[in-house]
Amino acid sequence: MATSTSADRILWLRTRPAVPAEPDLPADVAVQVAAVALADHPGAVVDRIEVDPTGWCTVHLVTRAGVRVVVHVDRDLTVLGWLALAR
C-alpha cells in the first residue's frame, strides 16, 4: 500500500463566480419604476429595486396583507408581469 504525501494531493477550492455589479439606477428612474410597479399594487411598499445589465428592473414589494410580490418592469416602464412569493 502506497502512502500518500501532501505533494501528491490536489487542493480544490470553490470560489464564487465573478458576478458583474448591477448598473446604477438614477433616482428619478427608480421613482418612475417604483410608481409603475405600485400602480398594479396600490398600498404596497417598495422593499428594493434590482436592475440587470439589459436595463430591466425587478421591483420587490410588500403588500398590505404582508405578501411579498416581485414585479418585472422593462426599459420602457411597462410591467411585464408579477409574481406573489409563497410565505
PyMOL Python script that loads the backbone (N, CA, C, O; Angstrom):
from pymol import cmd

cmd.read_pdbstr("""\
ATOM      1  N   MET A   1       0.839  -1.168   0.000  1.00  0.00           N
ATOM      2  CA  MET A   1       0.000   0.000   0.000  1.00  0.00           C
ATOM      3  C   MET A   1       0.889   1.237   0.000  1.00  0.00           C
ATOM      4  O   MET A   1       1.778   1.376   0.840  1.00  0.00           O
ATOM      5  N   ALA A   2       0.649   2.098  -0.915  1.00  0.00           N
ATOM      6  CA  ALA A   2       1.462   3.304  -1.032  1.00  0.00           C
ATOM      7  C   ALA A   2       0.931   4.364  -0.078  1.00  0.00           C
ATOM      8  O   ALA A   2      -0.273   4.493   0.140  1.00  0.00           O
ATOM      9  N   THR A   3       1.837   5.090   0.460  1.00  0.00           N
ATOM     10  CA  THR A   3       1.429   6.177   1.344  1.00  0.00           C
ATOM     11  C   THR A   3       1.297   7.445   0.526  1.00  0.00           C
ATOM     12  O   THR A   3       2.027   7.666  -0.440  1.00  0.00           O
ATOM     13  N   SER A   4       0.378   8.246   0.921  1.00  0.00           N
ATOM     14  CA  SER A   4       0.141   9.497   0.210  1.00  0.00           C
ATOM     15  C   SER A   4       0.811  10.631   0.971  1.00  0.00           C
ATOM     16  O   SER A   4       0.693  10.724   2.193  1.00  0.00           O
ATOM     17  N   THR A   5       1.485  11.459   0.273  1.00  0.00           N
ATOM     18  CA  THR A   5       2.100  12.628   0.895  1.00  0.00           C
ATOM     19  C   THR A   5       1.362  13.869   0.428  1.00  0.00           C
ATOM     20  O   THR A   5       0.581  13.826  -0.523  1.00  0.00           O
ATOM     21  N   SER A   6       1.615  14.943   1.091  1.00  0.00           N
ATOM     22  CA  SER A   6       0.931  16.179   0.714  1.00  0.00           C
ATOM     23  C   SER A   6       1.318  16.638  -0.684  1.00  0.00           C
ATOM     24  O   SER A   6       0.560  17.369  -1.321  1.00  0.00           O
ATOM     25  N   ALA A   7       2.470  16.227  -1.167  1.00  0.00           N
ATOM     26  CA  ALA A   7       2.887  16.613  -2.514  1.00  0.00           C
ATOM     27  C   ALA A   7       2.037  15.924  -3.571  1.00  0.00           C
ATOM     28  O   ALA A   7       1.959  16.396  -4.705  1.00  0.00           O
ATOM     29  N   ASP A   8       1.395  14.808  -3.211  1.00  0.00           N
ATOM     30  CA  ASP A   8       0.587  14.059  -4.166  1.00  0.00           C
ATOM     31  C   ASP A   8      -0.873  14.501  -4.179  1.00  0.00           C
ATOM     32  O   ASP A   8      -1.653  13.990  -4.983  1.00  0.00           O
ATOM     33  N   ARG A   9      -1.254  15.410  -3.335  1.00  0.00           N
ATOM     34  CA  ARG A   9      -2.661  15.798  -3.215  1.00  0.00           C
ATOM     35  C   ARG A   9      -2.946  17.065  -4.001  1.00  0.00           C
ATOM     36  O   ARG A   9      -2.086  17.927  -4.177  1.00  0.00           O
ATOM     37  N   ILE A  10      -4.154  17.144  -4.454  1.00  0.00           N
ATOM     38  CA  ILE A  10      -4.615  18.334  -5.167  1.00  0.00           C
ATOM     39  C   ILE A  10      -5.657  19.013  -4.292  1.00  0.00           C
ATOM     40  O   ILE A  10      -6.576  18.370  -3.786  1.00  0.00           O
ATOM     41  N   LEU A  11      -5.507  20.263  -4.129  1.00  0.00           N
ATOM     42  CA  LEU A  11      -6.443  21.035  -3.327  1.00  0.00           C
ATOM     43  C   LEU A  11      -7.403  21.755  -4.268  1.00  0.00           C
ATOM     44  O   LEU A  11      -6.989  22.542  -5.119  1.00  0.00           O
ATOM     45  N   TRP A  12      -8.677  21.472  -4.101  1.00  0.00           N
ATOM     46  CA  TRP A  12      -9.697  22.131  -4.909  1.00  0.00           C
ATOM     47  C   TRP A  12     -10.356  23.207  -4.059  1.00  0.00           C
ATOM     48  O   TRP A  12     -10.837  22.931  -2.960  1.00  0.00           O
ATOM     49  N   LEU A  13     -10.377  24.390  -4.553  1.00  0.00           N
ATOM     50  CA  LEU A  13     -11.037  25.494  -3.854  1.00  0.00           C
ATOM     51  C   LEU A  13     -12.280  25.892  -4.631  1.00  0.00           C
ATOM     52  O   LEU A  13     -12.242  26.071  -5.848  1.00  0.00           O
ATOM     53  N   ARG A  14     -13.354  26.023  -3.921  1.00  0.00           N
ATOM     54  CA  ARG A  14     -14.568  26.507  -4.567  1.00  0.00           C
ATOM     55  C   ARG A  14     -14.618  28.014  -4.394  1.00  0.00           C
ATOM     56  O   ARG A  14     -14.529  28.535  -3.282  1.00  0.00           O
ATOM     57  N   THR A  15     -14.759  28.682  -5.483  1.00  0.00           N
ATOM     58  CA  THR A  15     -14.870  30.133  -5.434  1.00  0.00           C
ATOM     59  C   THR A  15     -16.165  30.535  -6.103  1.00  0.00           C
ATOM     60  O   THR A  15     -16.683  29.833  -6.972  1.00  0.00           O
ATOM     61  N   ARG A  16     -16.663  31.645  -5.694  1.00  0.00           N
ATOM     62  CA  ARG A  16     -17.877  32.167  -6.320  1.00  0.00           C
ATOM     63  C   ARG A  16     -17.513  32.753  -7.670  1.00  0.00           C
ATOM     64  O   ARG A  16     -16.468  33.390  -7.804  1.00  0.00           O
ATOM     65  N   PRO A  17     -18.354  32.550  -8.669  1.00  0.00           N
ATOM     66  CA  PRO A  17     -18.060  33.133  -9.973  1.00  0.00           C
ATOM     67  C   PRO A  17     -18.110  34.656  -9.888  1.00  0.00           C
ATOM     68  O   PRO A  17     -18.848  35.226  -9.085  1.00  0.00           O
ATOM     69  N   ALA A  18     -17.331  35.281 -10.709  1.00  0.00           N
ATOM     70  CA  ALA A  18     -17.324  36.743 -10.732  1.00  0.00           C
ATOM     71  C   ALA A  18     -18.650  37.223 -11.313  1.00  0.00           C
ATOM     72  O   ALA A  18     -18.930  37.032 -12.496  1.00  0.00           O
ATOM     73  N   VAL A  19     -19.447  37.840 -10.476  1.00  0.00           N
ATOM     74  CA  VAL A  19     -20.739  38.353 -10.903  1.00  0.00           C
ATOM     75  C   VAL A  19     -20.589  39.850 -11.127  1.00  0.00           C
ATOM     76  O   VAL A  19     -20.171  40.573 -10.223  1.00  0.00           O
ATOM     77  N   PRO A  20     -20.925  40.318 -12.319  1.00  0.00           N
ATOM     78  CA  PRO A  20     -20.792  41.755 -12.551  1.00  0.00           C
ATOM     79  C   PRO A  20     -21.740  42.538 -11.654  1.00  0.00           C
ATOM     80  O   PRO A  20     -22.852  42.097 -11.366  1.00  0.00           O
ATOM     81  N   ALA A  21     -21.293  43.677 -11.229  1.00  0.00           N
ATOM     82  CA  ALA A  21     -22.116  44.534 -10.376  1.00  0.00           C
ATOM     83  C   ALA A  21     -23.310  45.040 -11.167  1.00  0.00           C
ATOM     84  O   ALA A  21     -23.232  45.256 -12.376  1.00  0.00           O
ATOM     85  N   GLU A  22     -24.414  45.224 -10.457  1.00  0.00           N
ATOM     86  CA  GLU A  22     -25.601  45.751 -11.111  1.00  0.00           C
ATOM     87  C   GLU A  22     -25.349  47.203 -11.500  1.00  0.00           C
ATOM     88  O   GLU A  22     -24.705  47.945 -10.758  1.00  0.00           O
ATOM     89  N   PRO A  23     -25.856  47.609 -12.667  1.00  0.00           N
ATOM     90  CA  PRO A  23     -25.684  49.010 -13.050  1.00  0.00           C
ATOM     91  C   PRO A  23     -26.441  49.915 -12.081  1.00  0.00           C
ATOM     92  O   PRO A  23     -27.464  49.527 -11.518  1.00  0.00           O
ATOM     93  N   ASP A  24     -25.925  51.109 -11.901  1.00  0.00           N
ATOM     94  CA  ASP A  24     -26.586  52.065 -11.017  1.00  0.00           C
ATOM     95  C   ASP A  24     -27.884  52.545 -11.656  1.00  0.00           C
ATOM     96  O   ASP A  24     -27.965  52.732 -12.870  1.00  0.00           O
ATOM     97  N   LEU A  25     -28.876  52.735 -10.829  1.00  0.00           N
ATOM     98  CA  LEU A  25     -30.174  53.214 -11.286  1.00  0.00           C
ATOM     99  C   LEU A  25     -30.350  54.634 -10.767  1.00  0.00           C
ATOM    100  O   LEU A  25     -30.401  54.844  -9.555  1.00  0.00           O
ATOM    101  N   PRO A  26     -30.443  55.619 -11.671  1.00  0.00           N
ATOM    102  CA  PRO A  26     -30.628  57.001 -11.217  1.00  0.00           C
ATOM    103  C   PRO A  26     -31.908  57.123 -10.387  1.00  0.00           C
ATOM    104  O   PRO A  26     -32.877  56.397 -10.611  1.00  0.00           O
ATOM    105  N   ALA A  27     -31.897  58.038  -9.441  1.00  0.00           N
ATOM    106  CA  ALA A  27     -33.018  58.190  -8.512  1.00  0.00           C
ATOM    107  C   ALA A  27     -34.327  58.500  -9.233  1.00  0.00           C
ATOM    108  O   ALA A  27     -35.372  57.960  -8.870  1.00  0.00           O
ATOM    109  N   ASP A  28     -34.285  59.361 -10.249  1.00  0.00           N
ATOM    110  CA  ASP A  28     -35.530  59.705 -10.942  1.00  0.00           C
ATOM    111  C   ASP A  28     -36.113  58.503 -11.678  1.00  0.00           C
ATOM    112  O   ASP A  28     -37.332  58.341 -11.732  1.00  0.00           O
ATOM    113  N   VAL A  29     -35.253  57.662 -12.242  1.00  0.00           N
ATOM    114  CA  VAL A  29     -35.720  56.452 -12.923  1.00  0.00           C
ATOM    115  C   VAL A  29     -36.258  55.458 -11.894  1.00  0.00           C
ATOM    116  O   VAL A  29     -37.264  54.794 -12.142  1.00  0.00           O
ATOM    117  N   ALA A  30     -35.595  55.354 -10.743  1.00  0.00           N
ATOM    118  CA  ALA A  30     -36.060  54.450  -9.689  1.00  0.00           C
ATOM    119  C   ALA A  30     -37.451  54.850  -9.209  1.00  0.00           C
ATOM    120  O   ALA A  30     -38.289  53.987  -8.945  1.00  0.00           O
ATOM    121  N   VAL A  31     -37.700  56.141  -9.095  1.00  0.00           N
ATOM    122  CA  VAL A  31     -39.021  56.620  -8.674  1.00  0.00           C
ATOM    123  C   VAL A  31     -40.068  56.252  -9.718  1.00  0.00           C
ATOM    124  O   VAL A  31     -41.169  55.826  -9.368  1.00  0.00           O
ATOM    125  N   GLN A  32     -39.735  56.413 -10.997  1.00  0.00           N
ATOM    126  CA  GLN A  32     -40.675  56.065 -12.066  1.00  0.00           C
ATOM    127  C   GLN A  32     -40.966  54.566 -12.084  1.00  0.00           C
ATOM    128  O   GLN A  32     -42.115  54.152 -12.240  1.00  0.00           O
ATOM    129  N   VAL A  33     -39.921  53.758 -11.924  1.00  0.00           N
ATOM    130  CA  VAL A  33     -40.090  52.302 -11.909  1.00  0.00           C
ATOM    131  C   VAL A  33     -40.957  51.892 -10.722  1.00  0.00           C
ATOM    132  O   VAL A  33     -41.850  51.057 -10.864  1.00  0.00           O
ATOM    133  N   ALA A  34     -40.697  52.472  -9.560  1.00  0.00           N
ATOM    134  CA  ALA A  34     -41.494  52.156  -8.372  1.00  0.00           C
ATOM    135  C   ALA A  34     -42.950  52.565  -8.567  1.00  0.00           C
ATOM    136  O   ALA A  34     -43.858  51.834  -8.169  1.00  0.00           O
ATOM    137  N   ALA A  35     -43.181  53.729  -9.177  1.00  0.00           N
ATOM    138  CA  ALA A  35     -44.551  54.198  -9.403  1.00  0.00           C
ATOM    139  C   ALA A  35     -45.313  53.256 -10.329  1.00  0.00           C
ATOM    140  O   ALA A  35     -46.492  52.982 -10.108  1.00  0.00           O
ATOM    141  N   VAL A  36     -44.642  52.765 -11.361  1.00  0.00           N
ATOM    142  CA  VAL A  36     -45.277  51.829 -12.294  1.00  0.00           C
ATOM    143  C   VAL A  36     -45.634  50.529 -11.574  1.00  0.00           C
ATOM    144  O   VAL A  36     -46.726  49.993 -11.761  1.00  0.00           O
ATOM    145  N   ALA A  37     -44.722  50.029 -10.759  1.00  0.00           N
ATOM    146  CA  ALA A  37     -44.974  48.782 -10.030  1.00  0.00           C
ATOM    147  C   ALA A  37     -46.083  48.967  -8.998  1.00  0.00           C
ATOM    148  O   ALA A  37     -46.920  48.082  -8.821  1.00  0.00           O
ATOM    149  N   LEU A  38     -46.091  50.106  -8.322  1.00  0.00           N
ATOM    150  CA  LEU A  38     -47.107  50.358  -7.295  1.00  0.00           C
ATOM    151  C   LEU A  38     -48.486  50.608  -7.894  1.00  0.00           C
ATOM    152  O   LEU A  38     -49.493  50.435  -7.208  1.00  0.00           O
ATOM    153  N   ALA A  39     -48.548  51.012  -9.165  1.00  0.00           N
ATOM    154  CA  ALA A  39     -49.841  51.217  -9.816  1.00  0.00           C
ATOM    155  C   ALA A  39     -50.622  49.905  -9.886  1.00  0.00           C
ATOM    156  O   ALA A  39     -51.849  49.907  -9.787  1.00  0.00           O
ATOM    157  N   ASP A  40     -49.921  48.793 -10.054  1.00  0.00           N
ATOM    158  CA  ASP A  40     -50.570  47.479 -10.084  1.00  0.00           C
ATOM    159  C   ASP A  40     -50.882  46.953  -8.687  1.00  0.00           C
ATOM    160  O   ASP A  40     -51.725  46.070  -8.535  1.00  0.00           O
ATOM    161  N   HIS A  41     -50.219  47.480  -7.675  1.00  0.00           N
ATOM    162  CA  HIS A  41     -50.382  47.000  -6.297  1.00  0.00           C
ATOM    163  C   HIS A  41     -50.507  48.194  -5.351  1.00  0.00           C
ATOM    164  O   HIS A  41     -49.592  48.470  -4.575  1.00  0.00           O
ATOM    165  N   PRO A  42     -51.641  48.906  -5.415  1.00  0.00           N
ATOM    166  CA  PRO A  42     -51.799  50.085  -4.559  1.00  0.00           C
ATOM    167  C   PRO A  42     -51.738  49.716  -3.081  1.00  0.00           C
ATOM    168  O   PRO A  42     -52.269  48.689  -2.657  1.00  0.00           O
ATOM    169  N   GLY A  43     -51.087  50.566  -2.318  1.00  0.00           N
ATOM    170  CA  GLY A  43     -50.954  50.343  -0.883  1.00  0.00           C
ATOM    171  C   GLY A  43     -49.754  49.507  -0.500  1.00  0.00           C
ATOM    172  O   GLY A  43     -49.451  49.363   0.685  1.00  0.00           O
ATOM    173  N   ALA A  44     -49.061  48.950  -1.491  1.00  0.00           N
ATOM    174  CA  ALA A  44     -47.863  48.157  -1.198  1.00  0.00           C
ATOM    175  C   ALA A  44     -46.698  49.089  -0.895  1.00  0.00           C
ATOM    176  O   ALA A  44     -46.762  50.292  -1.147  1.00  0.00           O
ATOM    177  N   VAL A  45     -45.636  48.510  -0.352  1.00  0.00           N
ATOM    178  CA  VAL A  45     -44.424  49.258  -0.014  1.00  0.00           C
ATOM    179  C   VAL A  45     -43.270  48.649  -0.798  1.00  0.00           C
ATOM    180  O   VAL A  45     -43.158  47.428  -0.907  1.00  0.00           O
ATOM    181  N   VAL A  46     -42.415  49.506  -1.342  1.00  0.00           N
ATOM    182  CA  VAL A  46     -41.251  49.029  -2.094  1.00  0.00           C
ATOM    183  C   VAL A  46     -40.180  48.566  -1.111  1.00  0.00           C
ATOM    184  O   VAL A  46     -39.761  49.318  -0.230  1.00  0.00           O
ATOM    185  N   ASP A  47     -39.749  47.331  -1.273  1.00  0.00           N
ATOM    186  CA  ASP A  47     -38.667  46.784  -0.455  1.00  0.00           C
ATOM    187  C   ASP A  47     -37.329  47.115  -1.098  1.00  0.00           C
ATOM    188  O   ASP A  47     -36.424  47.628  -0.440  1.00  0.00           O
ATOM    189  N   ARG A  48     -37.212  46.820  -2.386  1.00  0.00           N
ATOM    190  CA  ARG A  48     -35.981  47.149  -3.115  1.00  0.00           C
ATOM    191  C   ARG A  48     -36.239  47.060  -4.607  1.00  0.00           C
ATOM    192  O   ARG A  48     -37.231  46.487  -5.057  1.00  0.00           O
ATOM    193  N   ILE A  49     -35.315  47.647  -5.365  1.00  0.00           N
ATOM    194  CA  ILE A  49     -35.359  47.592  -6.825  1.00  0.00           C
ATOM    195  C   ILE A  49     -34.019  47.062  -7.300  1.00  0.00           C
ATOM    196  O   ILE A  49     -32.965  47.561  -6.908  1.00  0.00           O
ATOM    197  N   GLU A  50     -34.072  46.051  -8.143  1.00  0.00           N
ATOM    198  CA  GLU A  50     -32.857  45.499  -8.744  1.00  0.00           C
ATOM    199  C   GLU A  50     -32.913  45.782 -10.238  1.00  0.00           C
ATOM    200  O   GLU A  50     -33.986  45.787 -10.841  1.00  0.00           O
ATOM    201  N   VAL A  51     -31.757  46.015 -10.821  1.00  0.00           N
ATOM    202  CA  VAL A  51     -31.693  46.252 -12.262  1.00  0.00           C
ATOM    203  C   VAL A  51     -30.638  45.325 -12.841  1.00  0.00           C
ATOM    204  O   VAL A  51     -29.561  45.157 -12.269  1.00  0.00           O
ATOM    205  N   ASP A  52     -30.959  44.723 -13.983  1.00  0.00           N
ATOM    206  CA  ASP A  52     -29.981  43.831 -14.608  1.00  0.00           C
ATOM    207  C   ASP A  52     -29.243  44.582 -15.714  1.00  0.00           C
ATOM    208  O   ASP A  52     -29.639  45.694 -16.064  1.00  0.00           O
ATOM    209  N   PRO A  53     -28.193  44.009 -16.266  1.00  0.00           N
ATOM    210  CA  PRO A  53     -27.387  44.711 -17.280  1.00  0.00           C
ATOM    211  C   PRO A  53     -28.160  45.109 -18.534  1.00  0.00           C
ATOM    212  O   PRO A  53     -27.738  46.017 -19.249  1.00  0.00           O
ATOM    213  N   THR A  54     -29.281  44.449 -18.815  1.00  0.00           N
ATOM    214  CA  THR A  54     -30.065  44.804 -20.002  1.00  0.00           C
ATOM    215  C   THR A  54     -30.983  45.992 -19.752  1.00  0.00           C
ATOM    216  O   THR A  54     -31.583  46.520 -20.688  1.00  0.00           O
ATOM    217  N   GLY A  55     -31.098  46.418 -18.492  1.00  0.00           N
ATOM    218  CA  GLY A  55     -31.932  47.563 -18.173  1.00  0.00           C
ATOM    219  C   GLY A  55     -33.296  47.201 -17.610  1.00  0.00           C
ATOM    220  O   GLY A  55     -34.058  48.091 -17.234  1.00  0.00           O
ATOM    221  N   TRP A  56     -33.620  45.922 -17.545  1.00  0.00           N
ATOM    222  CA  TRP A  56     -34.885  45.513 -16.950  1.00  0.00           C
ATOM    223  C   TRP A  56     -34.779  45.626 -15.440  1.00  0.00           C
ATOM    224  O   TRP A  56     -33.718  45.386 -14.864  1.00  0.00           O
ATOM    225  N   CYS A  57     -35.878  45.989 -14.806  1.00  0.00           N
ATOM    226  CA  CYS A  57     -35.891  46.159 -13.355  1.00  0.00           C
ATOM    227  C   CYS A  57     -36.796  45.123 -12.707  1.00  0.00           C
ATOM    228  O   CYS A  57     -37.806  44.707 -13.276  1.00  0.00           O
ATOM    229  N   THR A  58     -36.417  44.725 -11.526  1.00  0.00           N
ATOM    230  CA  THR A  58     -37.230  43.845 -10.697  1.00  0.00           C
ATOM    231  C   THR A  58     -37.523  44.606  -9.412  1.00  0.00           C
ATOM    232  O   THR A  58     -36.614  44.960  -8.662  1.00  0.00           O
ATOM    233  N   VAL A  59     -38.800  44.850  -9.173  1.00  0.00           N
ATOM    234  CA  VAL A  59     -39.218  45.605  -8.000  1.00  0.00           C
ATOM    235  C   VAL A  59     -39.804  44.623  -6.989  1.00  0.00           C
ATOM    236  O   VAL A  59     -40.733  43.876  -7.300  1.00  0.00           O
ATOM    237  N   HIS A  60     -39.258  44.632  -5.791  1.00  0.00           N
ATOM    238  CA  HIS A  60     -39.742  43.769  -4.715  1.00  0.00           C
ATOM    239  C   HIS A  60     -40.660  44.604  -3.830  1.00  0.00           C
ATOM    240  O   HIS A  60     -40.247  45.618  -3.266  1.00  0.00           O
ATOM    241  N   LEU A  61     -41.911  44.163  -3.716  1.00  0.00           N
ATOM    242  CA  LEU A  61     -42.917  44.879  -2.940  1.00  0.00           C
ATOM    243  C   LEU A  61     -43.408  44.019  -1.785  1.00  0.00           C
ATOM    244  O   LEU A  61     -43.273  42.795  -1.799  1.00  0.00           O
ATOM    245  N   VAL A  62     -43.979  44.683  -0.786  1.00  0.00           N
ATOM    246  CA  VAL A  62     -44.697  44.006   0.293  1.00  0.00           C
ATOM    247  C   VAL A  62     -46.078  44.643   0.346  1.00  0.00           C
ATOM    248  O   VAL A  62     -46.200  45.851   0.550  1.00  0.00           O
ATOM    249  N   THR A  63     -47.123  43.831   0.162  1.00  0.00           N
ATOM    250  CA  THR A  63     -48.486  44.355   0.151  1.00  0.00           C
ATOM    251  C   THR A  63     -48.982  44.614   1.568  1.00  0.00           C
ATOM    252  O   THR A  63     -48.322  44.262   2.546  1.00  0.00           O
ATOM    253  N   ARG A  64     -50.152  45.233   1.660  1.00  0.00           N
ATOM    254  CA  ARG A  64     -50.753  45.494   2.974  1.00  0.00           C
ATOM    255  C   ARG A  64     -50.988  44.206   3.752  1.00  0.00           C
ATOM    256  O   ARG A  64     -50.921  44.187   4.981  1.00  0.00           O
ATOM    257  N   ALA A  65     -51.262  43.135   3.022  1.00  0.00           N
ATOM    258  CA  ALA A  65     -51.526  41.841   3.668  1.00  0.00           C
ATOM    259  C   ALA A  65     -50.239  41.113   4.045  1.00  0.00           C
ATOM    260  O   ALA A  65     -50.284  40.027   4.623  1.00  0.00           O
ATOM    261  N   GLY A  66     -49.089  41.709   3.720  1.00  0.00           N
ATOM    262  CA  GLY A  66     -47.813  41.097   4.062  1.00  0.00           C
ATOM    263  C   GLY A  66     -47.275  40.137   3.016  1.00  0.00           C
ATOM    264  O   GLY A  66     -46.285  39.445   3.254  1.00  0.00           O
ATOM    265  N   VAL A  67     -47.924  40.091   1.857  1.00  0.00           N
ATOM    266  CA  VAL A  67     -47.480  39.208   0.777  1.00  0.00           C
ATOM    267  C   VAL A  67     -46.342  39.881   0.022  1.00  0.00           C
ATOM    268  O   VAL A  67     -46.428  41.057  -0.331  1.00  0.00           O
ATOM    269  N   ARG A  68     -45.280  39.130  -0.220  1.00  0.00           N
ATOM    270  CA  ARG A  68     -44.153  39.649  -0.998  1.00  0.00           C
ATOM    271  C   ARG A  68     -44.442  39.429  -2.476  1.00  0.00           C
ATOM    272  O   ARG A  68     -44.779  38.323  -2.897  1.00  0.00           O
ATOM    273  N   VAL A  69     -44.306  40.497  -3.257  1.00  0.00           N
ATOM    274  CA  VAL A  69     -44.594  40.456  -4.688  1.00  0.00           C
ATOM    275  C   VAL A  69     -43.368  40.947  -5.441  1.00  0.00           C
ATOM    276  O   VAL A  69     -42.727  41.920  -5.043  1.00  0.00           O
ATOM    277  N   VAL A  70     -43.050  40.264  -6.528  1.00  0.00           N
ATOM    278  CA  VAL A  70     -41.949  40.665  -7.400  1.00  0.00           C
ATOM    279  C   VAL A  70     -42.561  41.120  -8.720  1.00  0.00           C
ATOM    280  O   VAL A  70     -43.278  40.360  -9.371  1.00  0.00           O
ATOM    281  N   VAL A  71     -42.276  42.363  -9.116  1.00  0.00           N
ATOM    282  CA  VAL A  71     -42.818  42.941 -10.344  1.00  0.00           C
ATOM    283  C   VAL A  71     -41.666  43.173 -11.316  1.00  0.00           C
ATOM    284  O   VAL A  71     -40.646  43.757 -10.952  1.00  0.00           O
ATOM    285  N   HIS A  72     -41.838  42.710 -12.560  1.00  0.00           N
ATOM    286  CA  HIS A  72     -40.813  42.902 -13.590  1.00  0.00           C
ATOM    287  C   HIS A  72     -41.222  44.068 -14.484  1.00  0.00           C
ATOM    288  O   HIS A  72     -42.333  44.099 -15.013  1.00  0.00           O
ATOM    289  N   VAL A  73     -40.310  45.024 -14.644  1.00  0.00           N
ATOM    290  CA  VAL A  73     -40.563  46.227 -15.435  1.00  0.00           C
ATOM    291  C   VAL A  73     -39.458  46.350 -16.474  1.00  0.00           C
ATOM    292  O   VAL A  73     -38.279  46.185 -16.160  1.00  0.00           O
ATOM    293  N   ASP A  74     -39.850  46.644 -17.732  1.00  0.00           N
ATOM    294  CA  ASP A  74     -38.829  46.771 -18.774  1.00  0.00           C
ATOM    295  C   ASP A  74     -38.337  48.207 -18.883  1.00  0.00           C
ATOM    296  O   ASP A  74     -38.744  49.079 -18.116  1.00  0.00           O
ATOM    297  N   ARG A  75     -37.449  48.438 -19.855  1.00  0.00           N
ATOM    298  CA  ARG A  75     -36.843  49.772 -20.027  1.00  0.00           C
ATOM    299  C   ARG A  75     -37.858  50.847 -20.370  1.00  0.00           C
ATOM    300  O   ARG A  75     -37.649  52.024 -20.078  1.00  0.00           O
ATOM    301  N   ASP A  76     -38.971  50.437 -20.998  1.00  0.00           N
ATOM    302  CA  ASP A  76     -39.998  51.397 -21.402  1.00  0.00           C
ATOM    303  C   ASP A  76     -41.027  51.636 -20.303  1.00  0.00           C
ATOM    304  O   ASP A  76     -42.089  52.207 -20.552  1.00  0.00           O
ATOM    305  N   LEU A  77     -40.706  51.197 -19.083  1.00  0.00           N
ATOM    306  CA  LEU A  77     -41.577  51.351 -17.914  1.00  0.00           C
ATOM    307  C   LEU A  77     -42.921  50.650 -18.118  1.00  0.00           C
ATOM    308  O   LEU A  77     -43.974  51.178 -17.759  1.00  0.00           O
ATOM    309  N   THR A  78     -42.861  49.465 -18.693  1.00  0.00           N
ATOM    310  CA  THR A  78     -44.041  48.631 -18.872  1.00  0.00           C
ATOM    311  C   THR A  78     -43.925  47.434 -17.936  1.00  0.00           C
ATOM    312  O   THR A  78     -42.889  46.771 -17.891  1.00  0.00           O
ATOM    313  N   VAL A  79     -44.986  47.164 -17.195  1.00  0.00           N
ATOM    314  CA  VAL A  79     -44.987  45.992 -16.317  1.00  0.00           C
ATOM    315  C   VAL A  79     -45.123  44.752 -17.189  1.00  0.00           C
ATOM    316  O   VAL A  79     -46.098  44.599 -17.924  1.00  0.00           O
ATOM    317  N   LEU A  80     -44.137  43.874 -17.098  1.00  0.00           N
ATOM    318  CA  LEU A  80     -44.146  42.645 -17.883  1.00  0.00           C
ATOM    319  C   LEU A  80     -44.890  41.530 -17.169  1.00  0.00           C
ATOM    320  O   LEU A  80     -45.335  40.573 -17.802  1.00  0.00           O
ATOM    321  N   GLY A  81     -45.024  41.648 -15.875  1.00  0.00           N
ATOM    322  CA  GLY A  81     -45.718  40.636 -15.087  1.00  0.00           C
ATOM    323  C   GLY A  81     -45.273  40.721 -13.647  1.00  0.00           C
ATOM    324  O   GLY A  81     -44.335  41.442 -13.308  1.00  0.00           O
ATOM    325  N   TRP A  82     -45.957  39.979 -12.810  1.00  0.00           N
ATOM    326  CA  TRP A  82     -45.589  39.963 -11.403  1.00  0.00           C
ATOM    327  C   TRP A  82     -45.832  38.583 -10.830  1.00  0.00           C
ATOM    328  O   TRP A  82     -46.560  37.772 -11.401  1.00  0.00           O
ATOM    329  N   LEU A  83     -45.216  38.336  -9.701  1.00  0.00           N
ATOM    330  CA  LEU A  83     -45.270  37.030  -9.059  1.00  0.00           C
ATOM    331  C   LEU A  83     -45.386  37.228  -7.554  1.00  0.00           C
ATOM    332  O   LEU A  83     -44.576  37.935  -6.953  1.00  0.00           O
ATOM    333  N   ALA A  84     -46.389  36.606  -6.945  1.00  0.00           N
ATOM    334  CA  ALA A  84     -46.529  36.635  -5.488  1.00  0.00           C
ATOM    335  C   ALA A  84     -45.728  35.472  -4.922  1.00  0.00           C
ATOM    336  O   ALA A  84     -45.916  34.328  -5.336  1.00  0.00           O
ATOM    337  N   LEU A  85     -44.842  35.755  -3.987  1.00  0.00           N
ATOM    338  CA  LEU A  85     -43.988  34.728  -3.404  1.00  0.00           C
ATOM    339  C   LEU A  85     -44.697  34.027  -2.254  1.00  0.00           C
ATOM    340  O   LEU A  85     -45.476  34.641  -1.526  1.00  0.00           O
ATOM    341  N   ALA A  86     -44.422  32.752  -2.102  1.00  0.00           N
ATOM    342  CA  ALA A  86     -45.003  31.985  -1.001  1.00  0.00           C
ATOM    343  C   ALA A  86     -44.383  32.436   0.314  1.00  0.00           C
ATOM    344  O   ALA A  86     -43.228  32.859   0.355  1.00  0.00           O
ATOM    345  N   ARG A  87     -45.144  32.342   1.365  1.00  0.00           N
ATOM    346  CA  ARG A  87     -44.630  32.753   2.671  1.00  0.00           C
ATOM    347  C   ARG A  87     -43.748  31.721   3.255  1.00  0.00           C
ATOM    348  O   ARG A  87     -43.228  31.905   4.355  1.00  0.00           O
TER     349      ARG A  87
END
""", "prot")
cmd.dss("prot")
cmd.show_as("cartoon", "prot")
cmd.util.cbc("prot")
cmd.orient("prot")
